[in-house]
């Protein structure tokens, strides 16, 4: 996406890689929307830390970051033997895989890179495997962009002139390598000249909707307003929301259940109550074909300070953290919830729009058989 920085417009990917320095290059999302800057991770441990501390976040973005991190770790190996290289790769893989547990893109990306390295001949040298790793990581990132473009093509037909769309959290360009999943239909509809309005849930506790989605839409010139998380039901009741589109961090291919940012389930319940279509937009890397039940999805519990405090800029422009809760109270901070398939109108994929429970039957069409 193009970003205007210091008066100049330039295209940026959320995640990229410098082969010259062996660094992963990331947009520093924790400082947005107040400051736009890039950060570089010098080794795979720093890359894993950037995923954990949410320097980079969002399903496709952390998948691409992990893929590049595995290639980064592979390229940093200076030993001589295949056995030592294999042990090193396992450490890199396990470190990155543990960075965040809920989003399946991360592990899917790591597996793609590892499979590409293993696909070579038994005589493939360590240096050749290092090259294969970087090539596979780049392919994962490029595929993420291609998938999001296709999601936009299929999803744009859901948005008409005058449609009022609600989205939750950030499943936009910043959550992917480019374009986004939930925002892809919006950007495609905008490119077709359609006029519509987007409500951005603030998405506490980290406020990705207010900080990131709203910033993206403002950069893109899309009509939008930020609303408090608790305002969506009121607007639905008054007939002021026509469509809901969210992203997903893990979608079960066997059942169609969707794990996404905490509060997504609440919006799905409200949408069902008011008979408002509720869609989830995903690239193929977000599908999990292994888990059989939503109860098996690991739900990340993050630090309570995210609930008890908030970050922002004061009236002097200083970026500060302040406490907003009672000083002696603890907090719970589940980062995700699960929306069952019966509350979801459709899953927007690069291959088309599917009913949640049809994913397993359509897995060949989706390219998984």
C-alpha positions in Angstrom: 0.0 0.0 0.0 1.1 3.6 -0.6 1.9 5.6 2.5 2.5 9.3 2.6 5.5 10.0 4.8 7.2 13.4 5.0 5.0 14.7 2.1 6.0 11.8 -0.3 3.9 8.8 -1.2 5.7 5.5 -1.4 4.7 1.8 -1.6 5.5 -0.4 1.4 5.0 -4.0 2.2 4.4 -4.8 5.9 7.1 -7.5 5.8 10.1 -7.7 3.5 13.7 -9.1 3.6 17.1 -7.7 3.0 19.3 -10.5 1.5 22.3 -8.2 1.7 22.2 -7.8 5.5 20.1 -11.0 6.3 17.6 -8.8 8.1 13.8 -9.0 8.2 12.3 -5.5 7.6 9.1 -4.7 9.4 6.7 -1.8 9.8 6.8 -1.0 13.5 3.1 -1.3 14.2 3.2 -0.5 17.9 3.9 3.1 17.2 1.1 3.6 14.6 -0.8 5.7 13.9 1.4 8.3 15.6 4.7 7.4 14.0 5.5 5.5 10.8 8.9 3.8 10.9 10.6 0.6 9.8 12.5 -1.7 12.1 15.0 -4.5 11.2 15.6 -7.7 13.1 19.2 -9.0 12.9 18.6 -12.6 13.7 15.9 -15.2 14.1 15.5 -14.7 17.8 14.9 -11.0 17.3 12.4 -11.9 14.6 10.5 -14.2 17.0 10.5 -11.5 19.6 9.0 -9.0 17.1 6.2 -11.4 16.5 5.6 -12.0 20.3 5.7 -8.3 21.2 3.5 -7.4 18.3 5.9 -5.2 16.4 4.3 -7.2 13.6 0.9 -8.8 14.0 -1.9 -10.2 11.9 -2.2 -13.6 10.4 -0.5 -13.3 7.0 2.1 -10.8 8.3 3.4 -13.0 11.1 3.3 -16.0 8.7 5.6 -14.1 6.3 7.8 -12.9 9.1 8.2 -16.4 10.4 9.0 -17.7 6.9 11.7 -15.0 6.5 12.9 -15.7 10.0 13.4 -19.4 9.2 15.4 -18.4 6.1 17.3 -15.8 8.1 18.3 -18.5 10.6 19.2 -20.9 7.9 21.4 -18.4 6.1 23.2 -17.5 9.4 24.5 -21.0 9.9 28.3 -21.2 9.5 28.9 -24.8 10.5 30.1 -27.6 8.3 28.0 -30.7 8.8 24.5 -31.6 7.8 23.7 -32.9 11.3 24.7 -29.6 12.9 22.7 -27.7 10.3 19.6 -29.9 11.0 19.9 -29.3 14.8 20.3 -25.5 14.2 17.2 -25.4 11.9 15.2 -27.3 14.5 16.1 -24.6 17.1 15.1 -21.8 14.7 11.9 -23.5 13.8 10.8 -24.2 17.4 11.7 -20.6 18.5 9.6 -19.1 15.8 6.8 -21.5 16.1 6.4 -20.7 19.8 6.2 -16.9 19.2 2.4 -16.8 19.1 0.2 -19.9 19.4 -3.2 -19.1 17.9 -2.6 -17.9 14.4 -2.0 -21.0 12.2 -0.4 -19.0 9.3 2.8 -18.9 11.3 3.3 -22.7 11.5 2.0 -23.2 8.0 4.6 -20.7 6.7 7.4 -22.4 8.6 6.3 -25.8 7.3 6.2 -24.5 3.7 9.8 -23.3 4.0 11.0 -26.4 5.7 9.3 -28.6 3.0 10.9 -26.6 0.2 14.3 -27.2 1.8 13.6 -30.9 2.1 12.4 -31.2 -1.4 15.9 -31.0 -2.8 18.0 -34.0 -3.7 19.8 -35.8 -0.9 23.0 -34.3 -2.3 21.7 -30.7 -2.0 24.4 -28.7 -0.2 23.8 -26.6 2.9 24.3 -23.4 0.8 21.7 -24.6 -1.7 19.2 -25.3 1.1 19.8 -21.8 2.4 18.9 -20.4 -1.0 15.8 -22.7 -1.2 14.7 -21.4 2.2 14.8 -17.7 1.1 13.1 -18.5 -2.2 10.3 -20.3 -0.3 9.9 -17.5 2.2 9.7 -15.0 -0.7 7.1 -17.2 -2.4 5.0 -17.4 0.8 5.0 -13.5 1.0 4.2 -13.1 -2.7 1.4 -15.7 -2.4 -0.1 -13.8 0.5 -0.4 -10.7 -1.7 -1.9 -12.7 -4.5 -4.4 -14.4 -2.2 -5.5 -11.0 -0.8 -6.0 -9.6 -4.3 -8.2 -12.6 -5.1 -10.2 -12.1 -1.9 -10.8 -8.6 -2.9 -12.1 -9.7 -6.3 -14.6 -12.1 -4.8 -15.6 -10.0 -1.9 -16.1 -6.7 -3.7 -19.5 -7.9 -5.0 -20.8 -7.9 -1.4 -20.3 -4.1 -1.2 -22.8 -1.9 -3.0 -23.1 1.8 -3.2 -24.2 3.1 0.2 -23.3 -0.1 2.1 -22.3 0.4 5.7 -19.7 -2.1 6.7 -18.5 -3.0 10.2 -15.1 -4.5 10.7 -13.3 -5.7 13.8 -9.6 -5.4 14.8 -7.2 -5.0 11.8 -7.3 -7.5 9.0 -5.9 -5.0 6.6 -2.6 -4.4 4.8 -0.8 -4.2 8.1 -2.0 -7.7 9.1 -0.7 -9.2 5.8 2.1 -8.5 3.4 -0.1 -6.2 1.4 -3.8 -5.3 0.7 -5.3 -7.4 3.6 -8.1 -9.8 3.9 -11.1 -8.1 5.4 -10.1 -4.8 3.8 -9.5 -6.4 0.4 -13.1 -6.3 -0.7 -13.3 -2.7 0.5 -10.3 -1.6 -1.6 -11.5 -3.5 -4.6 -14.9 -1.9 -4.3 -13.3 1.5 -4.0 -11.3 0.8 -7.1 -14.6 0.2 -8.9 -15.9 3.6 -7.9 -18.3 2.4 -5.2 -19.2 4.7 -2.4 -19.6 3.1 1.1 -18.8 3.7 4.7 -16.8 1.6 7.2 -17.2 1.4 11.0 -14.0 0.5 12.7 -14.5 -1.2 16.1 -11.8 0.2 18.4 -10.9 -3.4 19.4 -9.7 -3.1 23.0 -7.4 -3.9 24.6 -4.8 -3.0 22.0 -7.1 -0.9 19.8 -6.0 -2.2 16.5 -9.2 -1.0 14.9 -8.9 2.5 16.1 -5.2 2.7 15.6 -4.4 0.6 12.5 -7.6 0.0 10.4 -8.7 3.6 10.8 -5.2 4.8 9.8 -5.1 2.5 6.8 -8.6 3.6 5.6 -7.6 7.3 6.1 -4.4 6.7 4.0 -6.6 5.1 1.3 -9.3 7.8 1.4 -12.1 5.4 2.4 -15.0 6.9 4.3 -14.9 5.6 7.9 -15.6 6.2 11.6 -14.1 4.7 14.7 -16.7 3.4 17.2 -16.4 2.0 20.7 -16.6 -1.8 20.8 -19.9 -1.6 22.7 -21.5 0.7 20.1 -21.9 -2.0 17.3 -25.1 -3.5 18.8 -26.7 -0.1 19.1 -26.0 0.7 15.4 -27.2 -2.7 14.3 -30.5 -2.2 16.2 -31.0 1.2 14.5 -30.4 -0.3 11.0 -27.1 1.5 10.5 -24.9 -1.5 9.6 -25.5 -3.6 6.5 -22.6 -6.0 6.5 -19.8 -7.3 8.7 -16.4 -8.5 7.4 -13.7 -9.7 9.7 -10.5 -11.6 9.3 -9.4 -14.8 11.0 -6.2 -16.1 12.6 -7.2 -19.8 12.3 -10.2 -21.3 10.4 -10.9 -25.0 10.9 -11.3 -26.6 7.5 -13.2 -29.6 9.0 -15.9 -27.5 10.7 -15.7 -23.9 9.5 -15.1 -22.5 13.0 -13.1 -19.2 13.1 -10.6 -18.1 15.7 -10.1 -14.3 15.5 -9.4 -11.3 17.7 -11.4 -11.2 21.0 -14.8 -9.6 20.4 -15.4 -11.2 17.0 -17.8 -13.8 18.5 -19.7 -11.0 20.1 -20.2 -9.2 16.8 -21.2 -12.4 15.1 -23.9 -13.0 17.8 -25.2 -9.5 17.3 -25.2 -9.8 13.5 -27.2 -13.0 13.7 -29.7 -11.4 16.1 -30.2 -8.5 13.6 -30.0 -10.7 10.4 -26.9 -8.9 9.1 -24.6 -10.9 6.9 -21.4 -11.8 8.7 -18.4 -12.7 6.5 -14.9 -13.8 7.3 -12.1 -13.2 4.8 -9.0 -15.5 4.7 -6.0 -16.4 2.6 -5.5 -20.2 2.2 -2.7 -20.2 4.7 -5.2 -19.5 7.5 -6.9 -22.8 7.0 -6.2 -25.6 9.5 -7.2 -29.0 8.2 -5.9 -30.9 11.2 -7.9 -29.8 14.3 -11.3 -31.4 14.5 -12.9 -29.2 17.2 -12.7 -25.5 18.1 -12.0 -26.6 21.7 -8.5 -27.7 20.4 -7.6 -24.2 19.2 -5.0 -22.7 21.5 -6.2 -19.4 22.8 -3.4 -17.0 23.6 -3.6 -15.2 27.0 -1.5 -12.0 26.9 -0.1 -9.8 29.7 -2.8 -8.2 31.9 -1.1 -4.8 31.4 -2.7 -4.6 27.9 -6.1 -4.4 29.6 -5.1 -2.3 32.6 -3.2 0.4 30.6 -3.3 2.2 27.3 -0.7 3.8 24.9 -1.2 7.0 23.1 0.2 10.5 22.5 -0.4 13.3 24.9 -1.1 16.9 24.0 2.6 17.5 23.7 3.0 14.8 21.2 4.8 12.4 23.6 4.0 8.7 23.2 3.1 7.4 26.6 1.6 4.5 28.5 -1.0 5.4 31.2 -2.9 3.2 33.6 -6.7 3.3 33.1 -7.9 0.7 35.6 -8.1 0.5 39.4 -4.4 0.3 40.6 -5.0 -2.8 42.8 -7.2 -4.8 40.3 -5.9 -7.7 38.2 -7.1 -8.5 34.7 -7.8 -11.4 32.3 -6.6 -10.9 28.7 -7.6 -13.6 26.3 -6.5 -12.4 22.9 -8.9 -14.4 20.7 -12.3 -16.1 20.7 -14.0 -18.6 18.5 -17.0 -18.0 16.3 -19.0 -21.1 15.4 -19.9 -21.8 11.8 -23.7 -21.3 12.3 -23.1 -17.6 12.9 -21.0 -17.1 9.7 -22.7 -16.3 6.4 -19.7 -17.1 4.3 -15.9 -17.5 4.2 -14.3 -15.3 1.5 -11.3 -17.1 0.1 -9.0 -16.6 -2.9 -11.0 -19.4 -4.6 -14.4 -17.9 -4.0 -17.0 -17.6 -1.2 -17.9 -20.7 0.7 -20.3 -21.7 3.4 -18.3 -22.6 6.5 -19.4 -26.2 6.6 -18.6 -26.6 2.9 -14.9 -26.1 3.3 -14.1 -29.7 3.9 -16.2 -30.9 1.0 -14.6 -28.2 -1.2 -11.0 -28.8 -0.2 -10.1 -30.1 -3.7 -11.4 -26.8 -5.2 -9.4 -25.0 -2.6 -6.3 -26.8 -3.7 -5.7 -29.1 -0.7 -6.3 -32.5 -2.3 
